Amino acid sequence: MKKKLCRLCNHPLEVMVADLGMSPLSNAYIRPENLQSKENFYPLHVYICENCYLMQLEEFESPDQIFNEQYAYFSSYSNTWLKHSEDYANMMINKFGINKNSKVIELASNDGYLLQFFAKKDIPVLGIEPSANVADIAMSKGIPTLVEFFGKETAKRISKIGNKADLIAANNVLAHVPDLNDFVAGIKIILKSQGVVTIEFPHLLNLMKYNQFDTIYHEHFSYFSLYAVKKNVENHGLKVFDVEELPTHGGSLRIYLCHDNDSSKPVTSNVNNLLDKEDQAGLRDLKTYIQFHENIKETKRRLLEFLIQAKREGKKVIGYGAPAKGNTLLNYCGIRSDFIDFTVDTIPYKQGLYLPGTHIPIKSPDVIQNEKPDYIIILPWNFKDEILQKISFAKDWGCRFFIPIPGLQEVFI
Ligand code: JHZ
């Protein structure tokens, strides 16, 4: 058997952190006419590199099989996320003087959810997005978008035609990149000499601390600490000059990068403070990862216990949301429509489809009123507050609301 190697530093990958069984691709929602066809399942085994501490999965499906014209994730369907993006745009404009003479490039620009806030202020933007269907939406909003994967090759091509950036944003994309070295090398190429890069990613510290194991799926090749990302970008002539902790996606980091020779941007104390915090949380101690596996198994036992009891009592249980993370949870726990009748999602593209592996139907949230469920399990727990507002009407018939992560718990409005 071929030896597994760390995708960042090539060290042999020998420590498996968690075994989440076999799972289909999390965004491979199923059309009704394909329900009887075979589905591909792949091992969902998580490894930690003992050298650079990058947590990672092996690559079973290449990115072009995942991010294509059928990609089901549209960033603009959450008000929370749109607000986060608008606040970011305003902050960058003020903090770094981004203006009509600047160029903002977003890597994995999705449906234009972020660049629209720069474009509205007449700031030139360019999106790079490999999924044609979501890129089309961005273009229909007037956001120029290149439909391709980003890496060294694309970077060379676009910098040749004068497309270097004053600001590069890369939100929730790093995890989706199998060749991290190629991606970061590309960033170095398109960044102007005084330019700034911000990268947001869910923080490994929170994934471990709050048991967010459902965010592990094949589309996410890696799970990042500041320690691992810092090493990576430094190898490519970039420096992390600041870092912020954000509440998004269960707790993310936003790191600020510039060229390593850009002396106009001194490194703030936030960087070392965060590295210390990671150390104290045991991110470079293998024992932390063993405990994580135990927590995952206990979450499964508790959730199943709750559902078995609910079904014995004849309760109608539905899901809210059809996020990719829900598919890891449901497949790992073996929860199908025997436990959860159906789920609902506001993204029209997902309505009428079925969840991969578990074949739970996805409906429009409009059906909740008629179906009058007893319990609703909110699968995108990261949007709990926004969703609770939307379903508060179900309290009229005594419906109760739950989130599955960090462990099953009832939530209240
Ligand atoms: P959401 C995504 O993961 C995709 P997912 C991606 N792989 C990534 O990296 C992470 O985010 C960070 C629905 N919804 O965003 C919309 C409602 O129905 O938590 C979505 O289907 N009503 C790129 O897919 C889902 O829930 C609502 O009011 O796990 C949310 O999915 C809201 C707010 C959402 O991420």
Boltz pocket constraint, residues with backbone or C-beta under 6 A from the ligand:
constraints:
  - pocket:
      binder: B
      contacts: [[A, 72], [A, 73], [A, 77], [A, 78], [A, 79], [A, 172], [A, 173], [A, 175], [A, 219], [A, 249], [A, 320], [A, 321], [A, 322], [A, 323], [A, 324], [A, 325], [A, 326], [A, 344], [A, 345], [A, 346], [A, 347], [A, 350], [A, 380], [A, 382], [A, 383], [A, 386], [A, 387], [A, 390]]
      max_distance: 6.0
